[in-house]
Amino acid sequence: MVRRSPVERLRAPQGRARGLGGFRPRGGRLGGLNLTLVLVGKPRTPFVRAGMEHYAKGITQKAALRFREVKSYPLRKGVSAQQARSHEKDRILKCFEERQVRVFLDERGQKLDSRQFAAWMGALMAQGRSRIAFVIGGPLGLAPELLSEADMVLSLSPFTLSHEMVLLVLLEQIYRSLAILHNHPYPK
């Protein structure tokens, strides 16, 4: 039996996109919504991987979801955190597709509650912008110059969270937003 990483198991097959027809559909995938999560480093904590699987299962019923891993740059003697983030920045920029909305997660970013986040996603879809990439930095965070490439810089909390916890909270909020857009009782 071939063992696959949790990220490989969670990649959703690419389906045929359908027209949105409003952003409160009755069921199925949300107007061809295509979500990409770009992660610096591999999630290693078992409860985070279990949470990824749990939320990804619900998300992929309503949207396409895939994970792109960017290898974190190792800190060695003579390599500063700034140099490591710069190397990671170059790798991150290669992950984007054309016309993708770029959302970078950073503690200094814009703060939205769950309903505002869902409304933001719905507004993007109403504009025909259904391809969204969320970028989660590694333990060193994201290079400051990378944030200028963002369509949105988003903060999930005023707390500083580990990159693995950011992944888990983001997946839960995406799932919650899709439930709100589908008028599903989950967020209540």
C-alpha positions in Angstrom: 0.0 0.0 0.0 1.3 3.4 -1.0 1.3 5.9 1.9 0.3 9.4 1.0 0.7 12.5 3.0 -2.5 14.1 4.4 -2.0 16.9 1.9 -2.0 14.5 -1.0 -5.1 12.7 0.3 -6.9 16.0 0.6 -6.4 17.3 -3.0 -9.8 17.6 -4.5 -10.2 16.5 -8.1 -10.6 19.4 -10.5 -14.3 19.5 -11.6 -16.1 21.4 -14.3 -16.9 24.9 -13.1 -20.6 25.9 -13.2 -22.1 29.4 -13.2 -22.7 31.0 -9.9 -26.3 32.1 -10.3 -26.1 34.1 -7.0 -24.0 33.2 -4.1 -26.5 31.3 -2.0 -26.8 28.0 -3.9 -29.0 25.2 -2.7 -26.3 22.5 -2.8 -23.2 21.2 -4.6 -20.1 23.1 -5.3 -20.2 26.9 -4.8 -20.1 28.3 -8.4 -16.8 26.6 -9.3 -15.1 28.1 -6.2 -11.4 27.0 -6.4 -9.4 27.3 -3.2 -5.7 26.8 -2.9 -3.9 26.8 0.4 -0.1 27.5 0.1 1.7 26.3 3.2 5.3 26.9 4.1 6.4 23.7 5.7 4.5 20.4 6.2 1.9 20.1 9.0 3.3 17.5 11.4 1.1 17.6 14.5 -1.3 14.7 14.5 -4.3 16.7 15.7 -3.7 19.4 13.0 -3.6 16.7 10.3 -6.8 15.2 11.7 -8.4 18.6 11.7 -7.2 19.2 8.1 -8.9 16.0 7.0 -12.1 16.8 8.9 -12.6 20.3 7.5 -11.3 19.5 4.0 -13.9 16.8 3.7 -16.7 19.3 4.3 -15.1 22.0 2.2 -14.6 19.7 -0.9 -18.4 19.0 -0.9 -18.9 22.7 -1.8 -15.7 23.9 -3.4 -12.5 22.6 -5.0 -9.6 22.6 -2.5 -6.0 21.8 -2.9 -2.8 22.3 -0.9 0.5 23.4 -2.2 3.5 22.8 0.1 6.5 25.1 -0.1 9.6 23.7 1.5 10.7 25.9 4.4 14.2 27.2 4.1 16.4 25.7 6.8 18.1 28.1 9.3 21.8 27.3 9.4 24.7 29.1 10.8 25.2 32.3 8.8 21.6 32.4 7.5 19.4 35.0 9.0 15.7 34.8 9.4 15.3 37.5 6.8 17.4 35.6 4.2 15.3 32.4 4.9 12.0 34.3 4.4 13.4 35.8 1.2 14.1 32.3 -0.2 10.6 31.2 0.9 9.1 34.3 -0.8 10.6 33.2 -4.2 9.1 29.7 -3.7 5.7 31.1 -2.7 5.4 33.4 -5.8 5.8 30.3 -8.0 2.7 28.8 -6.6 0.2 31.3 -7.9 -2.0 30.9 -10.9 -3.2 33.5 -13.3 -6.1 35.7 -12.0 -6.0 34.2 -8.6 -7.0 36.3 -5.6 -4.0 36.3 -3.2 -4.7 36.3 0.5 -1.8 36.3 2.9 -2.2 35.5 6.5 -0.4 37.8 8.9 -1.1 38.9 12.4 -1.1 42.6 11.3 -3.7 42.0 8.6 -7.3 43.0 8.3 -9.6 41.4 10.9 -13.0 40.1 9.8 -15.6 38.1 11.8 -17.0 35.0 10.2 -20.0 36.6 8.6 -17.8 39.4 7.1 -15.4 36.8 5.8 -18.3 34.9 4.2 -19.6 38.1 2.7 -16.2 38.9 1.3 -16.0 35.4 -0.4 -19.5 35.8 -1.7 -18.7 39.3 -3.1 -15.7 37.9 -4.9 -17.7 35.1 -6.4 -20.5 37.6 -7.5 -17.7 39.4 -9.4 -16.6 36.2 -11.1 -13.4 35.9 -9.1 -13.7 32.3 -7.8 -10.0 31.3 -7.6 -8.6 32.2 -4.2 -5.1 31.4 -2.8 -4.5 31.6 0.9 -0.8 31.8 1.9 0.3 30.7 5.4 3.9 31.4 6.2 6.2 29.1 8.1 7.6 29.4 11.7 9.5 32.6 10.6 6.4 34.3 9.1 6.2 35.9 5.7 8.8 38.3 4.1 7.5 41.8 4.5 8.0 42.6 0.8 5.8 39.6 -0.1 2.8 41.2 1.6 2.8 43.9 -1.1 1.9 41.1 -3.6 -1.4 40.4 -1.7 -4.9 41.3 -2.7 -5.7 41.1 1.0 -3.7 40.6 4.1 -5.9 38.8 6.7 -5.4 38.3 10.4 -7.3 35.5 12.1 -6.7 36.7 15.6 -4.8 39.4 17.5 -2.9 36.5 19.1 0.2 35.2 17.5 -0.6 31.7 16.3 1.7 28.9 15.1 1.6 28.3 11.4 -0.1 24.9 12.0 -2.8 26.5 14.1 -3.3 29.2 11.5 -4.0 26.4 9.0 -6.5 24.7 11.2 -8.4 28.0 12.1 -8.4 29.1 8.5 -9.9 25.8 7.3 -12.6 26.0 9.9 -13.4 29.6 8.9 -13.5 28.6 5.2 -15.9 25.7 6.1 -18.0 28.1 8.2 -18.1 30.7 5.4 -19.3 28.1 2.9 -21.9 27.0 5.4 -23.1 30.6 5.7 -23.2 31.0 1.9 -25.1 27.8 1.6 -27.5 28.8 4.4 -26.4 25.7 6.4 -27.1 25.7 10.1 -23.4 25.0 11.1 -22.5 28.6 12.0 -25.3 29.2 14.4 
